[in-house]
Amino acid sequence: MKRLVNHLDVSDVKPKLTYVEWRKRLAVTLISAFALLALAVYAYENMYLPYTWRSQVSQTLQEVRKLDQEDADRFQNYPEMIRLELLAERLIYGPKGMDLAKRIAGFKAALELADHLGSPAARYLYGSALLSGRVGMTDKHQAFRQFELGVKKNSSGVNQGEARSTLYYALILNAGQGGLERDVSLSTSMIQQVMRELTNDDLLNLRQLITDDIFIADRDALFFGESLLGALLERGLDVQPLMIQWVCEKTVEETFVRGCIERTHRSGVSTHKKLASSDNGAASLTSIDPEKQNSTGYVKGAPQSAMDGLSTFSIDNKQGSSDAIGRLYLNGKKPAVRSIYVKAGHTFKAQSLTAGSYVFRYRFVGSETTFEANKDINLSELRTDTGTQFSNVTVTLYKNIGGNLQMKQVSPNDF
């Protein structure tokens, strides 16, 4: 009798997973899911959205071209980011005959794409339009959000001394938007320090904001309006007499308006003569500024005194885009006891300074605009059992948000 043997196939039977193995598999699955989600978000934000914005901008430009060929063509002369900003500003007011819904769609797409490309102006322009109701839409909550995004985007650029970031951060600060407490004095000072580095369009926009009472200048900054008008004139831009009067009236007290107008007119005449006599259309920096020199150090020919102490004073111009001249005045009295020339990207340390109270003033080479620290620089020496303690002070010549050295504008005659 044969014995029957049953054969059981166990090839498909899987061993039971342990708790630790289950956790490992779950972790791998979750990590893979999050990675795919992150990739999808990245593709959406950096590929899909820019593609849709560009498509909308292209359609908007076609609509503008149908209504005004010359108006559409002028945008082509600018880099893409600036072109998008200008297109958005144009859509605020027209062109005449363009459907409002199409204008709004084009406006939004242009500024979203400009912001994606790194525009410091986009969030400010977007927030301003939402706040004022221009382009047929008003949303104060969303306007605040746009200003808030603008502050966040431009903060690092301000700390690095980037001119356009500083301008649009200051405009938001001047309006007290985006979570910032309004500070007319600081915002005016910030713009003053980067005025020479702004684009022509930014200068023209700033002039318009002043005359429209949107930007309120600090009237104690006596030469702010003159600096703006002078920058426009130096670049050969048309500045009508009535515009000079408006800017002066908006930026200085009534008693100083006449002087502002007269000095600007004289500056305009002088500038036109220089442009006419220059082979390349601009006077050289060396001819404008007699103190310009080729190396960092003490200003050549200027007296240096107060040298019987131990304290030091350093000027950091590493973030600066222009050479600068700084001066220290003991007890605020002229002449300066130290005059220091610091090239852009450099630092200089003045040593052996006498203990005492000093006023610090500086200007950038090629500009008469002069700044003074709001508080005195106090250098001290204290003898102890182990030696003498003394001051080591450093100032940085770019606007650092929340910095402890605030500046104010003073007359060039004080320098």
SEDO-776681 format. One record per atom (N, C-alpha, C, O): x, y, z. Coordinates in pm, whole numbers, plus 50000, padded with zeros to 5 digits. Layout:
XYZ
...
This chain:
500844988250000
500005000050000
500885012450000
501775014250083
500595020449905
501435032449891
501035043149991
499845045150018
502035049950045
501805060950140
501615074050062
502415077749976
500515080950099
500225093650031
500925105150103
500845106450225
501605113450027
502315124950083
501755137750021
501775139549899
501275146350106
500755159250056
501895169450051
502635171050148
502045176149938
503075186649921
502405200249927
501515203249847
502835208550020
502275221950035
503225232349975
504385233050015
502745240549877
503555250949812
503495263749898
502445270049909
504605267449956
504655279250042
505435290749978
505845300150047
505645290049848
506455300349781
505805314249784
506505324349779
504485314849794
503775327649794
503475332749934
502825343049949
503885326050032
503615330250168
504715339550216
505885335650220
504355351950252
505335361950293
505455362150446
504465360350517
506645364250494
506805364750640
506135377250697
506055387550630
505685376350815
505025387450882
506055398250916
507105395450973
505715411050878
506635422150904
506645425751052
505615425251120
507805429251099
507915433751238
507495448351246
507345455051144
507295453251367
506885467051391
507915476951338
507565487251280
509185473751358
510275482351310
510285483151159
510475493851102
510075471451092
510065471350945
508875479250890
508985486150789
507715478250960
506565486150918
506865501150926
506505508650836
507515505251033
507865519451049
508825523950940
508685535050889
509795515650903
510745519350798
510035521150665
510275530850594
509135511650632
508415512550505
507505524850501
507385531650399
506865527550615
506005539250622
506805552150605
506355561350537
507985552750667
508835564650655
509275566750511
509245578050461
509685555950444
510105556950304
508955561950217
509145570350129
507755556550243
506585560550164
506265575350184
505985582550088
506305579850310
506005593950340
507035603350280
506695613750225
508315599550292
509385607850235
509215609050084
509365619850028
508905597850019
508705597949874
507515606749836
507575614249738
506425605949917
505245614049889
505545628949904
505145637049821
506265632550013
506615646650034
507555651649925
507435663149881
508475643249881
509395647049773
508635649849645
508895659649575
507675640949614
506855642949493
506005655549505
505825662849408
505475657949628
504665669949649
505515682449633
505085692149570
506735682349690
507645693849677
507995696249532
508055707749487
508245685549458
508565686749316
507395692549238
507565700849149
506175688149275
504985693249207
504795708149236
504455715849146
505005712149363
504865726249400
505915734649328
505605745449277
507155729749324
508225736949254
507875738749106
508025749649050
507415727849043
507065728548901
505905738248879
505875745448779
504965738248973
503805747148960
504235761748973
503825770148893
505065764649073
505445778549100
506485783849004
506485795748973
507385775348955
508505780048874
508405776548725
509225781048645
507395768748690
507225765248549
505815768648499
505645776148403
504815762948568
503445764848520
502995779348535
502535785348438
503135785148657
502665798848678
503395808948588
502725816948523
504755808848583
505425818148491
504975816548347
504885826248272
504685803948307
504215801548169
502865808348147
502655814848045
501945806848245
500625813148230
500725828348234
500015835248162
501615833648320
501785848148327
502325853648196
501865863948147
503325846748141
503895851248014
502855850947902
502795859847818
502045840647903
500995839547800
500015851047813
499615857047713
499625854247937
498695865247958
499315878547919
498655886947859
500595880647954
501285892947917
501365894347766
501165905247712
501655883447697
501725883547551
500375887547491
500305895347396
499295881947546
497965885447497
497655900147523
497055906947440
498065904747641
497805918847677
498545928147583
497985938147537
499815924947554
500585933347462
499955933647323
499975943947256
499405922547280
498715922147151
497495931447152
497235938447054
496765931447265
495615940347276
496055955047275
495435963347208
497125957947348
497645971747351
498105975747211
497855987047168
498755966647141
499265969747007
498135972846909
498285981246821
497005966246925
495865968746838
495335983046857
494895989646763
495405987546984
494876000747016
495876012046999
495506023346966
497156008847021
498196019147013
499536012446982
500226008047074
499886011546857
501106004746812
502346011046875
503236003946922
502416024346874
503586031246928
503726028847078
504836027147128
502616028647149
502616026347293
503166012547325
503956010947418
502756002547248
503225988847270
504695987247237
505415980047306
505145993747132
506525992047087
507535997947186
508665993147194
507146008147261
508116014647350
508556005347463
509626007247519
507735995347496
508115985947603
509255976747560
509955971147645
509425975147430
510435965647381
511865970447401
512795962647385
512045983047436
513395988547451
513995986147589
515125990247615
513255979447677
513705977447815
513955962547843
513405953947775
514785959647945
514925945747990
513565940448036
512675948248070
513405927348036
512085921348060
511465926048192
510285929548194
512225926048300
511665929648430
511135943948431
510035946548479
511935953348378
511505967448372
510335968848276
509405976548301
510365961448168
509275962048070
507945957948134
506905963948107
507995947848220
506785943248287
506265953748385
505065955948395
507185960248459
506775970848552
506105982348475
505065987348517
506705986448364
506165997548286
504815993948224
503916002248216
504685981348180
503415976948124
502315977448230
501205981948203
502625972848351
501635973248459
501205987548489
500025990248508
502185996748494
501846010848521
500996016648409
500096024748434
501286012448286
500496017348172
499056012348180
498126019648145
498876000148225
497535994148230
496676000448339
495455998748339
497296007448432
496516014248536
495596024748474
494466026748519
496086031548370
495346042648311
494816039748170
494126048148113
495106028448115
494636025847978
495346014047916
495836005547989
495426013247785
495056023747688
493536025147673
492766016147706
493146036547622
491746039547603
491106029347510
491646026247403
489956024247551
489246014547467
489516000047502
488875991147447
490455997347592
490775983547630
489805978647736
489515985847832
489315966747719
488375960747813
488965960147954
490125956247970
488185964148055
488685964848192
489155951348243
490195950448308
488405940848214
488785927448261
490135923348204
490945917148274
490385926748079
491665923448017
492795931748078
493915926848096
492495944348109
493505952748174
493895947148311
495075946648345
492895942948388
493155937448522
493975924648511
494945922748585
493595915848419
494325903148402
495765905648359
496695899248409
495945915148267
497305918348221
498135924948330
499325922148343
497505933648408
498175940548519
498695930348620
499865930848660
497835921248662
498215911048760
499335902248706
500315899648775
499175897648583
500175888548524
501535895348511
502565889248539
501525908048469
502795915348450
503545916748582
504755914748587
502825920148690
503495922248818
503885909048885
504925908348950
503075898748870
503445885648926
504715880448857
505615875248923
504775881948726
505955877448653
507165886048686
508275880848701
506965899148699
508075908148737
508615904348874
509835904048894
507725901548969
508155897449103
508915884349097
509915882549166
508445875249015
509125862348998
510545864248944
511455856548978
510725874548861
512045877348802
512925885648894
514075888448861
512395889649011
513215896749110
512955911549122
513765918649182
511865916549067
511575930949071
511345935949213
510485930549284
512095946249258
511835952249390
510555960749390
510015963749496
510075964549271
508955973949262
507605967149255
506595973449287
507555954549213
506295948149177
505265948249290
504115952149268
505675944149411
504715943349521
504235957249564
503085958849604
505115967149557
504705980849589
503675985849488
502655991549527
503925983649360
502985988149257
501645981049270
500585987149256
501695968049298
500475960049315
499675965149435
498475967549425
500355966849549
499675971549669
499095985449653
497985988049700
499825994349587
499346008049567
498086008249482
497146015749510
498045999949378
496875999349291
495665993949366
494555999049350
495865983749448
494765978049527
494255987749632
493065988149661
495165995549689
494796005049795
494026016949739
493096021949802
494426021549620
493826033549562
492576030649479
491796039649450
492406018049442
491246014549360
491476016349211
490536015249132
492686019149174
492986020449031
492906006748965
492965996549034
492776006148837
492585994048757
491265987148797
491105975148775
490335994748854
489005989348878
488905979248991
487955971348992
489825979149085
489735969549196
490275975949322
491305982749321
489555973649434
489975978749564
489935967449665
488905960849680
491035965149735
491095954449835
492185958249935
493355955249913
491805964750044
492775969650141
493525958150210
494725959150237
492815947350237
493465935850302
494545929950212
495655927150256
494205928050084
495175922549989
496285932549962
497425928549937
495965945649966
496995955849948
498025954850059
499225955350034
497545953450184
498465951950298
499355939650278
500545940050308
498765928950228
499535916650204
500615918950099
501735914050113
500295926449994
501285929449890
502425937849946
503595935149915
502115947850026
503155956050088
504015947550182
505235949150188
503375938550255
504095929650346
505085920950270
506215919150314
504655915750157
505555907750072
506685916350018
507825911750005
506375929049986
507405938149937
508475940850041
509655941450009
508055942650167
509015944750276
509915932550291
511135933750302
509305920750290
510065908350305
511055906550190
512205902550212
510615909450069
511465907349951
512645916949948
513745913149909
512405929449990
513435939849973
514365941450092
515375948450082
514045935150204
514855937150325
516325933650304
517205941350343
516595922150243
517985918150223
518695927550126
519875930550145
517975932150023
518565941549928
518915954749993
519915960949958
518075959250089
518365971650162
519655970050242
520505978950240
519785958950311
520985956550392
522245955350308
523355957350358
522085951950180
523225950950090
523465963950013
524375964849930
522645974050040
522815987049975
522295987649833
522695996449757
521405978249794
520875978049657
519875989549641
518935990849719
520075997649538
519366010449528
517856008749511
517086015049583
517416000249418
515975999049393
515265992349510
514125996049542
515905982749575
515305976649693
515115987049803
514095987349870
516125995749820
516056006349920
514926016049888
514186020149978
514796019849761
513746029249721
512366023849756
511576030849820
512066011549715
510706006449731
510416002149875
509266002549919
511435998249947
511255996150092
510926009450159
510026010150242
511656019850122
511446033150181
510066038650147
509446045350230
509566036050027
508236040749989
507156034050076
506196040550116
507336021150104
506396014150192
506506019550334
505506021450403
507746021850378
507976027450512
507366041350524
506786044650628
507486049350421
506946062950421
505416062950433
504826071950491
504796052550375
503336051450380
502846044350507
501656044350536
503786038450583
503386031050703
502596018650671
501636015350742
502976011550565
502275999550521
503145987150544
504305988150584
502565975550517
503325963050524
503815959350662
504785951950675
503135964550766
503565961450902
504635970650955
505125968551067
505035980750879
506055990250922
505396002650983
504376007350934
506006007651089
505536020151146
506046031751061
507236032351028
505176040751026
505556051650936
506716059750992
506706063851108
507716062050907
508886070050947
509306078650829
510046074150742
508826090950828
509096100250718
510586103650711
511156104150602
511206106050826
512616109950829
513516098850778
514376101350693
513336086650827
514186075550786
513986072150639
514956069650568
512736072050593
512476068750452
513096079050358
513626075550253
513036091850397
513656102350316
515166100450311
515776101550205
515756097650425
517206095750433
517656083650351
518686084150284
516876072850357
517226060750281
517276063650131
518216059650062
516256070550082
516206073649938
517326083249901
517936081849795
517606092949988
518666102649961
519996095649939
520776099849853
520266085150016
521546078450008
521746070349880
522886067549842
520646066649813
520786058749689
520316066549566
520216060949457
520026079349583
519456087449476
520256086549346
519696085149238
521566087349358
522436087749239
522466074449165
522886073949049
522026063749230
522086050549168
520766046049108
520706035449046
519706053849125
518396049949075
518296051848924
519016060048866
517416044248861
517206045548717
516426058248687
515796064148776
516476062448563
515716074348521
514236072748552
513596082048601
513686060948522
512256058748544
511906059248692
510856064448730
512796053848777
512546054548921
512566068948971
511736072749054
513496076948919
513566091048958
512306098748914
511776106948988
511866095848794
510646102448744
509426098248825
508556106448854
509366085348861
508246080648943
508266087049081
507226090849135
509466088249138
509596094549269
509146109149263
508446113949352
509556116049158
509126130049140
507596130849135
507006139849195
506966121549063
505506121649053
504846118549187
503826124649221
505416109249262
504866105849393
504926117749488
504036119649571
505976125749476
506126137649560
505086148149524
504416153649611
504946151049395
504006161449353
502556157249374
501676165849387
502296143949379
500946139049404
500646137249553
499576132449590
501606141049638
501466139849784
501326125449830
500736122849935
501856116149754
501856102049795
503096099249880
503006092349982
504246104549837
505446103849919
505606117249991
505656127749927
505686116650123
505846128750203
507296129850247
507776121550325
507996139850197
509426141450228
509596148150364
508766156250407
510696144750429
511056151350556
511556165450522
512596166950457
510846175550566
511196189350531
512456194150603
513006204650569
512906186550701
514186189950764
515366185650678
516496190150699
515106176750581
516146172650487
516166183050375
515566181150269
516856194050400
516716205950317
517046203850170
516506210950085
517906194150139
518376193050000
517856180549930
518376176749825
516846174149988
516296162149926
515686165149789
516026158649690
514806175049785
514176178549658
515176183449556
515086179949438
516136191449601
517186196349510
518016184849454
518386185049337
518306174949538
519086163549493
518346155849384
518946151549286
517046154249403
516226147349302
516206155149172
516436149449065
515926168049180
515896176249059
517266176748992
517376176448870
518326177649075
519676177849019
520016165048946
520646165248841
519586153549003
519846140748938
519126139948804
519666134648707
517906145048798
517156145148672
517846154048568
517956150348451
518296165648612
518966174948520
520296169348470
520626170648353
521056162948561
522356157348523
522216146648415
523136144548336
521076140048412
520866129348313
520196134448187
519826126648099
520056147648179
519506153548057
518006152048044
517466153847935
517306148948153
515856147448148
515186161148159
515696170248224
514046162348093
513356175148087
512686178148222
511856170348269
513056189348282
512446193648409
511936207848389
512716217348384
510636209248378
510026222248352
510076231048477
510056225948589
510126244348459
510156253548574
509026251148674
509246251948795
507816248248624
506696245948714
506926233448799
506556233148916
507546223148739
507836210848813
508876213648922
508776208349033
509876221848891
510886225648992
510206232349111
510516229349226
509286241449081
508576248449188
507756238749272
507766239749395
507056229249208
506236219749282
507086211049375
506746209249492
508186205749322
509026196949403
509606204649522
509626199549633
510086216849498
510626224949608
509566227849713
509836227049833
508356231149669
507286234249764
506896222049848
506456223449962
507046210049790
506646197849860
507736192449952
507456183850036
508956197249939
510056190850012
510766199750112
511546194750193
510516212950109
511156221750208
510126231250267
509046233150210
510476237250380
509586247050441
509446259350351
510296261850266
508386266850370
508056277950281
509186288050270
509426293550162
509896290550380
510956300550378
512146296450293
512966304950257
512266283550261
513416278650184
513066275650039
513936271949960
511796277350003
511366273549868
512076281749762
512556276249663
512156294749781
512776303349681
514236299549656
514686298749542
514976297049766
516376292949750
516496279849677
517396278149595
515596270349706
515606257449638
515406259249488
516116253149408
514446267649451
514156270049308
515346276549240
515746272449131
515916286749303
517026294049240
518246285249224
518896285449120
518576277449326
519756268749316
519556257949211
520506254249141
518336252949199
518056242649098
518186248348958
518736241948869
517686260448938
517816266848807
519286269048772
519706266548659
520076273748870
521506275748845
522176262348814
523026261448725
521796252048887
522346238648864
522006233848724
522826227448658
520776236948679
520366232648545
521176239448437
521576233048340
521416252248453
522236259648356
523656254248354
524226252048247
524216252048473
525576246748483
525686232948421
526656229848352
524676224648446
524696211048393
524636211148241
525376203748176
523776219448184
523666220148038
524976224747975
525346220047867
525676233848041
526976238447989
527996227047990
528756225347895
527986219248099
528926208048109
528626197548005
529536192047943
527336194747985
526956184747885
527336189347745
527756181247661
527196202247721
527516207447588
529006207347561
529436205247448
529816209647666
531266210647647
531976197247660
533166196247628
531266186947706
531906173847726
531846165647598
530806165247532
532946159047564
532976150847443
532036138947453
531436135147353
531906133047569
531076121147583
529726124247647
528996115047684
529376136747661
528066140447713
527966140847863
526876142847915
529076138947935
529016139448082
530346144048135
531396139948085
530316152648236
531546157248296
532186145948374
531476137548430
533506145548380
534186134848453
534036136748602
533896148048649
534066125648677
533916126248821
535056133948885
534856141148983
536256132548830
537406139348887
537236154448881
537606161548974
536676159448766
536516173948753
535416179048845
535446190648887
534436170448876
533346174448964
533816174849109
533456183949183
534616164949150
534996163649290
536506164949306
537236155649273
536986176449356
538426178749369
539096169849473
540326168549474
538306163649561
538896155149665
539006140549624
539466132249703
538596137349503
538686123449458
540156119149454
541016126549406
540436107149505
541786101749500
541736086849470
540666080749472
542896081049441
542956067349391
543056056649499
542936044749469
543276060549622
543486050549727
542786054549856
542546066249882
542466044349937
541866046550068
542916051850165
544066047550163
542516061150250
543436066950348
542976080750389
541836084650361
543846088150453
543496101950487
543436110550361
544206108450267
542526120150361
542386129050245
543666137150229
544156143450323
544196136850109
545476143550083
545336158750101
544426164950046
546236164350179
546246178750201
545376183550314
545446195150353
544526174550369
543646178550479
544386176950612
545116167250629
544216186250706
544906185150835
544376173350916
543176170650915
545276166350987
544896155251073
545436158351213
546636160351231
544536158651312
544946162051448
544236153051548
543736142351512
544186157351677
543606149351785
544236135451785
543526125351778
545566134951794
546306122551776
547056118051902
548036110651893
546596122652021
547306118952142
546526109152230
546736108652351
545626101452169
544826091852244
545046077652198
546006074752126
544156068652241
544276054452208
543086049252127
543186038552067
541996056552124
540766051652061
540896051051909
541736057751849
540046042651848
540036041151702
538636043651648
537636042051719
538576047651522
537306050051454
537426044651312
538276049151235
536576034951277
536656028551145
535436032051060
534316032851110
535686034150932
534606036350835
534576024250742
535556021350673
533446017250740
533266005250658
532446008850535
531256011950546
533066008550418
532376011550292
532375999250201
532336000450079
532415987250264
532485974850185
531245972850100
531325967249990
530095977250149
528855975450075
528535987349984
527535987249913
529375997449989
529106009449911
529376007549763
530235999649724
528636014749680
528856014349536
529646026549488
529996027449371
529936035849580
530706047849545
531756050449653
531586046449768
532826057149614
533816061649713
533156071849805
532206078649767
533686072649928
533096081850026
534176089350101
535316084750112
533806101050152
534696109150236
533976111350369
532856116450373
534636107550479
534076109450612
534956118750694
536176118650681
534326126750780
535086136050862
534596135451007
533406133851034
535536136851099
535256137651241
535536151751292
536586157551263
534576157251368
534706170751420
534666169951573
533646166251630
535766173351637
535836172951783
534916183551841
535036195451811
533996179151926
532976187951985
532126194951879
531526205351905
532086189251760
531266194651652
531816207051585
531136213251504
533066210751618
533636223251565
534526220751444
535286211051439
534396229651346
535266229151230
536586235851264
536616244551351
537686232051197
537766221851092
537756207651148
537906205651269
537596197951059
537616183951100
539006180051150
540016184551098
539026171551252
540316166751303
540816154751223
542016151851223
539916147751157
540306136851067
539416137150944
538186137950955
540026136450828
539306135650700
539766122950630
540956121250602
538816114050603
539156100450559
538496097450425
537306099950405
539276092050335
538776087950203
538696072750200
539696065950223
537506067450173
537306052850173
536716048650039
535576052250007
537456041249962
536976036649832
535876026249851
535816019449953
535016025049752
533946015049757
534556001249774
535485997449702
534025993649869
534545980349895
535655979849998
536165969050029
536055991450052
537175992150146
536715996350285
535586000850305
537625994650382
537455999350520
538726006550562
539826002650522
538586016950644
539766023950695
539576026550844
538486030250889
540666024550921
540636026851065
541546038651102
542746038351078
540946049051161
541716060251213
542136056851357
541296052851438
543406058251387
543916054051516
544426065951599
544566077151549
544696063151727
545286072851820
544436085351839
544956096251857
543116083651836
542226095151852
542136099451998
542076091152089
542126112452018
541976118052152
540576115152205
539596115752131
540496111952334
539186109652395
538346122352387
538866133452404
537046120852362
536166132452354
534906129352275
534656117952237
534116139652251
532856138252178
533056143452036
533546154552015
532656135151936
532876138651796
531546138451719
530636130851750
531476147151621
530386146851524
530936140751396
532006144551348
530196131051340
530646124251217
529756128451101
528536127651109
530396133050993
529676136450870
530366129650752
531566127050754
529566126750648
530176120750529
529346124150406
528186128250415
529976122350293
529296123550164
529926113850067
531056109250089
529216110549960
529776101949857
530466110549752
530016121649722
531546105549698
532326113049600
531476116049476
530776107349425
531546128449431
530756132649316
529426138849355
528676143349269
529136138949484
527876144649532
528136154049648
528976151349734
527416165249651
527536174649761
526606171149876
526736176949985
525686161849855
524736157949959
525496152650080
526266143050069
525276158750194
526056155850315
525156150250424
524046155050446
525666139950493
524926133550601
525686134950733
526916135550736
524916135550841
525496136650975
524826126551066
523606124651060
525616120051151
525056110651248
524136118151345
524456129151390
523006111951377
522036118251467
522546119551610
522046127751687
523526111351644
524086112251780
525596113551773
526226109151677
526176119551875
527626121551878
528356108251897
527816098751954
529586107851848
530466096351867
531326099251990
532186107951986
531096092052097
531836094352221
532976084252235
532746072152245
534196089352234
535376080952252
535936083352391
536156094752432
536176072552463
536606073952602
537826065352632
538116055652561
538536069152738
539666061352789
539496059852940
539206069653010
539666047752989
539496045053132
540686036953183
540936025653140
541416043053275
542576036253332
542116026553441
541316030153527
542636014253437
542326004053536
543625998253590
544716002153547
543495989053684
544685982753742
545445974553639
546655972453653
544745969953536
545385961353436
545775968853309
546345962853218
545475981653301
545825989153180
544806000053153
544166005153245
544656003453026
543716013952986
542696008452888
543066002652785
541426010152920
540366006352827
540046018352739
539986029652787
539826015852610
539546026852518
538506022452415
538206010552404
537976032052341
536866029552247
537366025052110
538396029652061
536616015852051
536826011651912
535466012351843
534606003951867
535266022351760
533956024851698
534046022451547
535026026251482
533016015951493
532936013751348
531576018351298
530556015351359
531556025851187
530296029551122
530296023750981
531336022750916
529106019850937
528956013750805
528166023150715
527106028050755
528676025650596
528056035650508
527036029650413
527116031650292
526076022350468
524896018850391
523786017050490
524026014250608
522556018650444
521426018550535
521096004450577
520655996250496
521316001450704
521005988450762
519715989750842
519645997550936
518685981850803
517415982650871
517615980151020
518175969951059
517145989351101
517285987751245
518675990851295
518985987951411
519515996851212
520876000151253
520876010251366
519916017751384
521976010651442
522016019451559
522606033151527
522746041451617
522966035651400
523496048851363
522576054951258
522706052051139
521656063251302
520756069851210
521406082651159
522146089351231
521116086051033
521736097550970
520676108050935
519506104750916
521106120550928
520246131350882
521026139550780
522256139750782
520316146250692
520956154350590
521246168150645
520406173950714
522416173450614
522806186850658
523336194750538
523516189150429
523576207450558
524086215850452
525506211750411
526326208550497
525796211850280
527176209050236
528186218750298
529366215350308
527746230550339
528646240250402
529156235550537
530146240650588
528476225750595
528916220350725
530016209850710
530566205250810
530336206050586
531276195050565
532726200150568
533656192350551
